[in-house]
Amino acid sequence: MARYEQIASDLRDAIVRGDYPIGAQLPSEAELALRYSAARGTVRQAVALLAAEGLVGSRQGARRIVLGSERSQSFAELHSFAQWARSMGYRASGTVLSSRRRPCSPSEAVRLSLEPGEEVLDVLRLRRLDGEPVLVERTVYAGWIAPAVERLDPDCESVTQELYESVGLVFAYGEHLIDAVAAGSEDARLLGVRRGSPLLRQRRVTTTQEGRPVECSDDRYRAGSVTFSIRNSTAANPLVRRAGD
């Protein structure tokens, strides 16, 4: 577990215990950095993770306000399946079923800010919770990060964490499109459902802190396997309605 995740976990437990009740202020970044003997950037990542979960909100001066005491899976956190699973007490696992380099498609070039035909890494991965298949990930990685992805263990639990530990990559921003689709032959076989069964689809593009695209993905969840929640306010609303495309 990365250092910022450890700090976030400790603060999360304190919020759930009621050490910081709803409406209370968290200590400032400087105070937290001193408490955990960590860089302020690391503390900032930890607090941002709590904000993504809806536990803390906007700043009041140099401090964050506690908004809730229940852990949730937010749109801002969707890129890390394994981190979410651990936080909910599940055992996450994954297997790479195929991995190949190929030229990017025109739509992928746009989403990943690449030149037409530039090489990408195409990975098909099956994810499980407590041994049960729940998610098929079709992820396309930009060529610049492809070598690091190819060096990962095909059965690694968390791609996000492994890339952070191996090359220092932080998935900082993402855009997510959520809709429902019918299971095709391959999805039905991998997830153990009937062809045509409803699946929850998440299409996402994630970038670095500098805004450089890392990956785009088409993720399909078995119905009933996971629930997503959203917390919003007049100051911040992560959900936007769009017509079907």
Rosetta silent file (secondary structure, phi, psi, omega in degrees, C-alpha in Angstrom):
SEQUENCE: MARYEQIASDLRDAIVRGDYPIGAQLPSEAELALRYSAARGTVRQAVALLAAEGLVGSRQGARRIVLGSERSQSFAELHSFAQWARSMGYRASGTVLSSRRRPCSPSEAVRLSLEPGEEVLDVLRLRRLDGEPVLVERTVYAGWIAPAVERLDPDCESVTQELYESVGLVFAYGEHLIDAVAAGSEDARLLGVRRGSPLLRQRRVTTTQEGRPVECSDDRYRAGSVTFSIRNSTAANPLVRRAGD
SCORE:     score description
SCORE:     0.000 S_00000001
   1 L     0.000  131.138  179.823    0.000    0.000    0.000 S_00000001
   2 L   -64.962  157.211 -177.145    1.359    3.406   -0.983 S_00000001
   3 H   -59.231  -42.101 -178.639    2.151    5.910    1.788 S_00000001
   4 H   -65.324  -31.608  177.015   -0.707    8.255    0.819 S_00000001
   5 H   -68.924  -37.400  177.030   -3.135    5.307    0.974 S_00000001
   6 H   -62.274  -44.084  179.193   -1.917    4.460    4.492 S_00000001
   7 H   -64.988  -43.959  178.603   -2.512    8.039    5.620 S_00000001
   8 H   -61.065  -40.492  179.293   -5.937    8.102    3.951 S_00000001
   9 H   -62.702  -42.511  179.500   -6.844    4.813    5.639 S_00000001
  10 H   -64.878  -44.075  178.756   -5.889    6.159    9.073 S_00000001
  11 H   -66.921  -39.289  178.272   -7.878    9.372    8.542 S_00000001
  12 H   -59.931  -45.495  178.846  -10.823    7.424    7.129 S_00000001
  13 H   -61.708  -38.306  179.768  -10.922    5.202   10.225 S_00000001
  14 H   -65.971  -38.108  177.929  -10.819    8.291   12.436 S_00000001
  15 H   -67.205  -44.316 -179.808  -13.781    9.804   10.571 S_00000001
  16 H   -63.618  -37.115  178.325  -15.779    6.564   10.783 S_00000001
  17 H   -69.453  -19.280 -177.600  -15.039    6.321   14.551 S_00000001
  18 L    96.971    7.880  176.465  -16.360    9.830   15.025 S_00000001
  19 L   -61.201  -33.281  175.153  -13.044   11.441   15.938 S_00000001
  20 L  -122.212   91.798 -177.863  -13.912   14.015   13.261 S_00000001
  21 L   -68.155  164.671  179.382  -17.733   14.340   13.211 S_00000001
  22 L   -57.266  130.688 -178.284  -19.662   15.695   10.236 S_00000001
  23 L    96.327  -13.789  179.294  -19.029   19.426    9.953 S_00000001
  24 L   -78.274  163.381  177.708  -15.692   19.255   11.769 S_00000001
  25 E   -99.389  139.062  168.647  -12.426   20.365   10.198 S_00000001
  26 L   -73.669  157.911  171.472   -9.533   18.064    9.463 S_00000001
  27 L   -58.292  158.453  178.956   -6.082   19.254   10.585 S_00000001
  28 L   -68.079  164.844  177.367   -4.266   21.361    8.004 S_00000001
  29 H   -57.498  -40.486 -179.525   -1.916   19.790    5.449 S_00000001
  30 H   -63.710  -41.735  179.763    1.048   21.128    7.412 S_00000001
  31 H   -67.218  -40.818  178.896   -0.231   19.570   10.647 S_00000001
  32 H   -67.678  -38.793  178.002   -0.929   16.232    8.964 S_00000001
  33 H   -60.836  -39.889  178.899    2.487   16.239    7.287 S_00000001
  34 H   -69.322  -41.611 -178.728    4.094   16.722   10.693 S_00000001
  35 H   -62.442  -42.699 -174.867    1.932   14.055   12.332 S_00000001
  36 H   -98.270    4.835 -178.117    2.708   11.412    9.694 S_00000001
  37 L    50.819   49.563 -176.127    6.280   12.530    8.946 S_00000001
  38 L  -129.630  158.613  175.801    5.302   12.817    5.289 S_00000001
  39 L   -67.674  151.463 -179.474    5.701   15.339    2.506 S_00000001
  40 H   -63.413  -31.014  176.791    2.812   17.752    2.044 S_00000001
  41 H   -63.485  -37.745  177.995    2.317   16.392   -1.483 S_00000001
  42 H   -66.598  -43.374  177.126    1.752   12.910   -0.022 S_00000001
  43 H   -61.658  -40.731 -179.728   -0.739   14.307    2.492 S_00000001
  44 H   -61.478  -39.759  176.420   -2.490   16.168   -0.323 S_00000001
  45 H   -63.361  -41.168  179.996   -2.921   12.881   -2.229 S_00000001
  46 H   -62.909  -45.747 -179.574   -4.360   11.218    0.878 S_00000001
  47 H   -66.796  -36.459  177.466   -6.877   14.008    1.452 S_00000001
  48 H   -62.895  -35.185  177.389   -7.801   14.007   -2.235 S_00000001
  49 H   -64.995  -41.700  176.903   -8.626   10.296   -1.934 S_00000001
  50 H   -65.277  -36.587  177.802  -10.988   11.049    0.976 S_00000001
  51 H   -65.828  -38.451  178.260  -12.572   13.842   -1.066 S_00000001
  52 H   -64.132  -30.372  178.948  -13.106   11.398   -3.956 S_00000001
  53 L   -82.240   -6.524 -179.933  -14.927    9.084   -1.524 S_00000001
  54 L    83.425   10.955 -178.471  -17.201   11.924   -0.422 S_00000001
  55 L   -82.073  -32.526  178.446  -15.906   11.917    3.149 S_00000001
  56 E  -129.308  156.273 -175.425  -14.446   15.433    3.073 S_00000001
  57 E  -118.873 -151.267 -174.189  -15.357   18.501    1.088 S_00000001
  58 E   -66.822  163.308 -177.187  -14.039   21.848    0.016 S_00000001
  59 E   -70.092  148.686  166.029  -11.485   23.823    1.951 S_00000001
  60 E  -125.087   97.345 -168.711  -12.322   26.244    4.711 S_00000001
  61 L    71.340 -123.632 -178.907   -9.110   28.235    4.867 S_00000001
  62 L  -100.169   11.904 -174.504   -6.336   25.627    4.969 S_00000001
  63 E  -123.596  157.720  176.665   -8.583   22.815    6.218 S_00000001
  64 E  -100.933  149.081 -179.398  -11.084   20.345    4.791 S_00000001
  65 E   -99.524  135.439  177.709  -14.610   19.878    6.160 S_00000001
  66 E   -76.154  125.665 -177.572  -15.935   16.377    7.029 S_00000001
  67 L  -103.359  -27.891 -176.033  -19.073   15.647    4.967 S_00000001
  68 L  -159.557  171.733 -178.261  -19.881   12.058    5.858 S_00000001
  69 L  -126.912   14.697  178.278  -18.831    8.976    7.762 S_00000001
  70 L  -115.124  135.606  179.474  -19.651    6.196    5.276 S_00000001
  71 L   -77.034  134.870  179.422  -17.182    4.839    2.759 S_00000001
  72 L  -139.071  164.264  177.279  -18.424    4.911   -0.825 S_00000001
  73 L  -101.854  113.212 -174.565  -17.164    4.226   -4.343 S_00000001
  74 L  -102.980  165.223  177.114  -17.174    7.472   -6.318 S_00000001
  75 H   -59.475  -35.469 -178.250  -16.728    8.255  -10.003 S_00000001
  76 H   -67.122  -15.056 -175.446  -13.402    9.929   -9.203 S_00000001
  77 H  -108.119    3.614 -170.944  -12.151    6.615   -7.815 S_00000001
  78 L   -63.382  -23.256 -175.884  -13.348    4.253  -10.563 S_00000001
  79 L   -67.901  -19.095 -175.844   -9.926    3.721  -12.100 S_00000001
  80 L  -113.135   88.538  179.295   -8.758    1.644   -9.112 S_00000001
  81 H   -63.716  -44.615 -176.024  -10.848   -1.509   -8.821 S_00000001
  82 H   -66.699  -40.419  179.181   -8.421   -3.233   -6.428 S_00000001
  83 H   -64.218  -42.038  177.389   -8.172   -0.277   -4.025 S_00000001
  84 H   -62.576  -45.489 -178.151  -11.950   -0.032   -3.832 S_00000001
  85 H   -58.929  -44.839  179.519  -12.279   -3.792   -3.268 S_00000001
  86 H   -62.604  -39.846 -178.065   -9.794   -3.744   -0.374 S_00000001
  87 H   -65.819  -24.476  179.924  -11.558   -0.796    1.240 S_00000001
  88 L   -97.094    3.046  176.747  -14.829   -2.772    1.183 S_00000001
  89 L    86.015   13.047  177.863  -13.259   -5.934    2.598 S_00000001
  90 L   -93.115  157.831  173.528  -13.232   -7.965   -0.624 S_00000001
  91 L   -99.126  112.142 -178.177  -10.338  -10.000   -2.018 S_00000001
  92 E   -94.651  145.482  174.420   -9.594   -8.690   -5.498 S_00000001
  93 E  -149.030  163.673 -179.605   -7.693  -10.599   -8.176 S_00000001
  94 E  -154.995  153.645  179.179   -7.133  -10.279  -11.883 S_00000001
  95 E  -136.256  129.386  174.252   -5.766  -12.195  -14.853 S_00000001
  96 E   -78.836  120.969 -178.876   -4.454  -10.845  -18.152 S_00000001
  97 E   -92.517  -29.532  175.600   -6.087  -12.886  -20.912 S_00000001
  98 E  -157.975  151.227  179.371   -4.343  -11.170  -23.834 S_00000001
  99 E  -152.740  123.515 -178.315   -1.838   -8.369  -24.380 S_00000001
 100 E  -152.379  148.760  173.100   -0.617   -7.076  -27.723 S_00000001
 101 E   -90.873  144.428  179.994    0.812   -3.981  -29.336 S_00000001
 102 E  -160.163  165.888  174.505   -1.001   -2.547  -32.335 S_00000001
 103 E   -68.789  144.757  179.674   -1.629    0.765  -34.122 S_00000001
 104 L   -74.186  152.554  174.671   -4.216    2.935  -32.394 S_00000001
 105 L   -79.571  166.050  177.909   -7.623    3.498  -33.936 S_00000001
 106 H   -57.212  -41.458 -179.506   -8.742    7.034  -34.886 S_00000001
 107 H   -68.553  -36.274  177.796  -10.947    7.299  -31.768 S_00000001
 108 H   -67.919  -35.878  178.189   -8.132    6.065  -29.524 S_00000001
 109 H   -60.359  -40.487  179.006   -5.770    8.615  -31.057 S_00000001
 110 H   -67.815  -46.856 -175.146   -8.184   11.371  -30.030 S_00000001
 111 H   -68.005  -31.988 -176.969   -8.778   10.019  -26.517 S_00000001
 112 L  -104.360    7.142  179.143   -5.070    9.438  -25.808 S_00000001
 113 L    55.874   49.639 -179.088   -3.752   12.510  -27.665 S_00000001
 114 L  -112.480  164.700  172.112   -1.716   10.359  -30.075 S_00000001
 115 L   -76.643  147.435  178.627   -0.773   10.620  -33.716 S_00000001
 116 L   -54.118  130.945  178.542   -2.946    8.489  -36.059 S_00000001
 117 L    81.050   -0.004  179.166   -1.605    4.930  -36.173 S_00000001
 118 L   -63.004  147.883 -174.790    0.758    5.419  -33.223 S_00000001
 119 E   -72.371  137.805  176.054    1.492    2.200  -31.323 S_00000001
 120 E  -132.176  168.437  176.198   -0.545    1.324  -28.211 S_00000001
 121 E  -109.084  122.159 -177.114   -0.785   -1.660  -25.858 S_00000001
 122 E  -104.518  116.577 -175.653   -4.148   -3.483  -25.932 S_00000001
 123 E  -123.018  129.978  173.176   -4.855   -5.528  -22.771 S_00000001
 124 E  -107.083  122.359 -174.650   -7.838   -7.764  -21.987 S_00000001
 125 E  -132.159  137.076  174.738   -8.129   -8.476  -18.258 S_00000001
 126 E  -104.151  126.930 -179.565  -10.658  -10.433  -16.175 S_00000001
 127 E  -106.973  145.825 -179.949  -11.240   -9.160  -12.632 S_00000001
 128 E  -129.946  149.953  169.990  -12.629  -11.166   -9.715 S_00000001
 129 E  -118.278  121.466 -177.517  -14.027  -10.428   -6.258 S_00000001
 130 L    50.336   39.036  175.416  -13.542  -13.257   -3.746 S_00000001
 131 L    87.300   -9.295 -177.743  -12.846  -15.570   -6.681 S_00000001
 132 E   -96.960  131.754  179.283  -16.008  -14.706   -8.664 S_00000001
 133 E   -68.241  126.773 -177.750  -15.660  -13.050  -12.114 S_00000001
 134 E  -130.455  -15.125 -171.553  -17.289   -9.615  -12.005 S_00000001
 135 E  -149.237  131.598  171.381  -15.501   -7.356  -14.502 S_00000001
 136 E  -108.851  121.050  179.219  -14.025   -7.541  -18.000 S_00000001
 137 E  -107.882  126.729  171.710  -11.537   -4.731  -18.707 S_00000001
 138 E  -114.956   99.666 -171.245  -10.464   -3.824  -22.230 S_00000001
 139 E  -113.048  135.166  176.323   -7.719   -1.272  -21.669 S_00000001
 140 E  -114.604  118.801 -178.418   -5.610    0.557  -24.244 S_00000001
 141 E  -100.334  139.943  174.646   -2.395    2.081  -22.882 S_00000001
 142 E   -60.927  149.508 -175.359   -0.470    4.887  -24.549 S_00000001
 143 L   -57.995  -32.062 -175.534    2.844    3.732  -26.000 S_00000001
 144 L   -66.995  -25.235  179.828    4.961    5.721  -23.529 S_00000001
 145 L  -103.386   -6.671 -176.423    3.683    3.664  -20.555 S_00000001
 146 H   -55.036  -45.788 -178.829    3.382    0.326  -22.421 S_00000001
 147 H   -59.399  -38.244  179.294    6.820   -1.056  -21.407 S_00000001
 148 H   -66.889  -38.524  178.621    6.056   -0.535  -17.703 S_00000001
 149 H   -66.522  -40.515 -178.443    2.675   -2.271  -18.057 S_00000001
 150 H   -66.519  -24.271  179.021    4.250   -5.212  -19.905 S_00000001
 151 L   -79.801  -11.403 -178.652    6.714   -5.737  -17.031 S_00000001
 152 L   -71.934  150.526  172.465    3.895   -6.230  -14.509 S_00000001
 153 L   -61.410  128.901 -179.158    2.935   -9.672  -13.271 S_00000001
 154 L   -57.070  -23.510 -178.959   -0.096  -10.748  -15.388 S_00000001
 155 L  -105.056   18.602 -177.934   -1.884  -11.708  -12.149 S_00000001
 156 L   -63.058  145.744 -175.676   -1.014   -8.567  -10.153 S_00000001
 157 L   -71.036  -44.584 -174.768   -3.828   -7.389   -7.903 S_00000001
 158 L  -131.240  109.727  175.962   -3.594   -3.651   -8.599 S_00000001
 159 H   -64.025  -40.606 -179.444   -2.178   -2.183  -11.811 S_00000001
 160 H   -57.741  -48.650 -178.251   -2.584    1.301  -10.331 S_00000001
 161 H   -69.783  -40.492 -179.056   -0.478    0.510   -7.276 S_00000001
 162 H   -64.205  -39.163  178.292    2.141   -1.482   -9.187 S_00000001
 163 H   -69.519  -34.288  176.240    2.700    1.352  -11.657 S_00000001
 164 H   -64.536  -44.192 -176.879    2.982    3.821   -8.791 S_00000001
 165 H   -73.656  -31.775 -174.853    5.580    1.653   -7.036 S_00000001
 166 H   -87.894  -38.886 -176.724    7.562    0.750  -10.159 S_00000001
 167 H  -129.391    4.638  177.753    7.667    4.023  -12.103 S_00000001
 168 L    75.022   18.254 -178.591    6.006    6.564   -9.782 S_00000001
 169 L   -76.522  130.714  175.674    2.940    6.969  -11.998 S_00000001
 170 L  -116.842  121.374  173.146   -0.101    8.543  -10.316 S_00000001
 171 L   -77.686  107.572 -169.461   -3.490    8.303  -12.019 S_00000001
 172 L  -102.389  -35.566 -174.923   -4.726   11.778  -11.125 S_00000001
 173 E  -135.058  153.550  179.262   -7.726   12.646  -13.303 S_00000001
 174 E  -155.049  151.459  170.754  -10.375   10.758  -15.195 S_00000001
 175 E  -117.567  131.571 -173.671  -13.478   11.098  -17.317 S_00000001
 176 E  -126.509  131.594  173.889  -16.059    8.341  -16.970 S_00000001
 177 E  -114.254  127.290 -175.405  -19.079    7.499  -19.108 S_00000001
 178 E  -117.386  128.913  173.738  -21.567    5.049  -17.553 S_00000001
 179 E  -154.314 -175.342  179.505  -24.263    3.149  -19.430 S_00000001
 180 E  -117.299  141.095  178.619  -25.770   -0.326  -19.821 S_00000001
 181 E  -136.583  162.628  175.409  -25.045   -2.804  -22.625 S_00000001
 182 E   -87.934  141.445 -179.395  -26.015   -6.364  -23.501 S_00000001
 183 L   -69.103  126.976  171.929  -23.389   -9.073  -22.987 S_00000001
 184 L   -81.707 -175.813 -176.444  -21.820  -10.327  -26.189 S_00000001
 185 H   -60.371  -46.266 -177.373  -20.498  -13.860  -26.626 S_00000001
 186 H   -67.683  -45.353  179.174  -17.056  -13.152  -25.140 S_00000001
 187 H   -61.774  -42.705 -179.198  -18.355  -11.161  -22.159 S_00000001
 188 H   -61.252  -42.939  179.992  -21.002  -13.801  -21.431 S_00000001
 189 H   -65.082  -44.286 -176.432  -18.401  -16.580  -21.458 S_00000001
 190 H   -70.795  -35.967 -175.895  -15.937  -14.727  -19.239 S_00000001
 191 H   -94.727   -5.121  177.599  -18.498  -13.495  -16.699 S_00000001
 192 L    70.945   37.736  178.418  -20.579  -16.667  -16.612 S_00000001
 193 L  -124.550  171.320  177.466  -23.841  -15.049  -17.741 S_00000001
 194 L   -75.461  147.196  173.673  -26.224  -15.566  -20.636 S_00000001
 195 L   -60.263  134.457 -177.667  -25.579  -13.769  -23.898 S_00000001
 196 L    92.650   -7.366  177.707  -27.699  -10.620  -23.940 S_00000001
 197 L   -64.215  148.119 -179.537  -27.665  -10.245  -20.152 S_00000001
 198 E   -70.968  136.979  175.406  -27.402   -6.612  -18.968 S_00000001
 199 E  -126.212  146.409  173.159  -23.934   -5.358  -18.037 S_00000001
 200 E   -87.689  121.227 -178.474  -22.913   -2.047  -16.483 S_00000001
 201 E  -106.632  134.111  173.707  -20.370   -0.413  -18.790 S_00000001
 202 E  -120.718  119.693  173.524  -17.848    2.197  -17.731 S_00000001
 203 E  -106.375  129.580 -172.279  -15.794    3.932  -20.423 S_00000001
 204 E  -140.609  154.049  169.338  -12.947    5.960  -19.005 S_00000001
 205 E  -129.860  126.933  179.891   -9.857    7.966  -19.873 S_00000001
 206 E  -118.811  148.371 -175.718   -7.318    8.575  -17.103 S_00000001
 207 E  -132.795  168.331  175.690   -4.427   11.004  -17.102 S_00000001
 208 L   -78.205  177.222  177.140   -1.395   11.996  -15.042 S_00000001
 209 L   -62.501  -24.813  178.459   -1.286   15.024  -12.771 S_00000001
 210 L   -86.923   -0.607  179.731    0.096   16.955  -15.759 S_00000001
 211 L    87.522   11.004  179.807   -2.896   15.931  -17.888 S_00000001
 212 L   -81.660  122.207 -179.298   -1.016   13.417  -20.048 S_00000001
 213 E   -62.164  135.351  179.665   -3.361   10.565  -21.095 S_00000001
 214 E  -105.567  -45.760 -172.748   -2.285    7.156  -19.791 S_00000001
 215 E  -153.897  157.176  164.862   -5.088    4.807  -20.775 S_00000001
 216 E  -130.936  146.861 -171.725   -8.596    4.502  -22.126 S_00000001
 217 E  -147.306  151.387  172.508  -10.749    1.565  -21.194 S_00000001
 218 E  -118.707  106.728 -175.037  -14.077   -0.162  -21.755 S_00000001
 219 E  -110.106  132.538 -176.846  -15.004   -1.932  -18.489 S_00000001
 220 E  -125.767  118.304 -176.885  -18.037   -4.215  -18.207 S_00000001
 221 E   -99.005  138.313  173.134  -19.430   -5.280  -14.830 S_00000001
 222 E   -64.159  138.445 -178.308  -21.714   -8.244  -14.254 S_00000001
 223 L   -57.604  134.570  177.417  -25.140   -7.093  -13.102 S_00000001
 224 L    83.708    0.308 -175.353  -25.486   -6.975   -9.317 S_00000001
 225 L   -88.824  -22.099 -176.309  -21.745   -7.233   -8.670 S_00000001
 226 L  -155.633  149.436  177.018  -21.042   -3.605   -7.763 S_00000001
 227 L  -125.205  134.851  176.907  -22.887   -0.389   -6.909 S_00000001
 228 L  -106.803  144.700  178.403  -21.587    3.133   -7.566 S_00000001
 229 L  -127.557  159.005 -179.452  -22.625    6.172   -5.557 S_00000001
 230 L  -131.678  135.146  169.183  -22.302    9.913   -6.062 S_00000001
 231 L  -114.534  131.208  177.165  -22.107   12.742   -3.547 S_00000001
 232 L  -136.545  174.726 -179.176  -22.621   16.236   -4.894 S_00000001
 233 L  -155.127  177.242  176.864  -23.243   19.749   -3.691 S_00000001
 234 L   -66.675  -22.194 -178.169  -23.931   23.217   -5.023 S_00000001
 235 L   -87.626  -28.096 -176.222  -20.160   23.723   -5.167 S_00000001
 236 L  -148.676  127.819  178.358  -19.227   20.508   -6.978 S_00000001
 237 L  -133.879  104.781 -176.066  -21.231   18.110   -9.120 S_00000001
 238 L   -77.404   -8.549 -173.809  -19.261   15.256  -10.723 S_00000001
 239 L  -103.530  129.488  176.675  -22.242   13.896  -12.667 S_00000001
 240 L  -126.896  132.676  178.784  -23.282   15.225  -16.065 S_00000001
 241 L   -84.522  138.257  176.430  -26.169   13.822  -18.111 S_00000001
 242 L  -133.889  152.630  172.474  -25.523   13.087  -21.793 S_00000001
 243 L   -68.534  153.055 -179.284  -27.614   11.688  -24.599 S_00000001
 244 L   -60.906  143.984  177.735  -26.763    8.120  -25.558 S_00000001
 245 L  -139.627    0.000    0.000  -23.876    7.649  -27.978 S_00000001
